[in-house]
Amino acid sequence: MLQRIQTIWLLLAAICAFLGLQFPFYVGTNKEGIPSYILKGTDSIPLIVVTAAVGVIALVAIFLYKNRKLQLRVCV
């Protein structure tokens, strides 16, 4: 299962997606250096759903290693 490089990339994608639920995507500052905007993966329901779906789909695609064509379709 871990012999293919795409499995490693899919695992990294799943980890990053789930970490996106805990850590902010973007932290902006204004001219005075005060944080003015923070975008987290838990700011809105659609963002939570999309972030979690990306992580779950990446994990599911890892286990499709026997059927490479289906794994490619799921990734796309």
N, C-alpha and C positions, 0 to 999 in steps of 0.2 A: 504494500500500500504506500509506503513512503519512498519507493524506489524512483518515482517520477517527480520531476521538478515542479509540475503543476500542483502536486499535492502539498508541497511546502508553501507555495504561493497561496493556495486556497486556505491553508491553515493560518497563515499570516493575515489574510483578509478577514477571516472569521474572528481572530483575536483582536484585530484593530476595530472591527465593527462592534464587538462587545465592550471594548475599552472606550469606544465613543459614547456609550451610555453613561460612563462614569466621569470621563474627563471632557473638558470643553473642546469644541472644534476650533473656535476662534475667540480670541480675547483682543478687543480693540482699545486703544487709548486715545484721549483727546490731546490737544496741544499742551495742556498742563501736566500730562503724564498720568492722569486719573483714568482707571478702567471705566470705559463708558458702555461697552457692549460685550456680552459674553454669550456665545452660542453653544449650547450643550445639546446632546442627543436626547435629553429628556424635557426639552422646552415645550413641545407640543405633541399631541397624539399622533399626527401623521409622521412626524420625524421619528418618534419612538418605533412606530410600526415599520417604517422603511429601514431604519438602522438594525432592528432585530431581524427583519426578513433577510437582509443581506448576510448577516452572520449565520442564520440558520441554513440558507441556501448554499452558502460556502461549505458548511459542515456536511450537508447532504451530498454535495458534489464530490467531496472527498471519498465517500463510500461508494461512488459509482465508478471506481477505478477499473472494474472489469469491462465496462461498456464505455469506451473512450468517446464514441460519437455522442452518446447521451450526456456524458459529462461535459463535453464541449457545448452542447445546446443549453444545458442548465447554466453554465458559466456565462454564456452570452446573454 
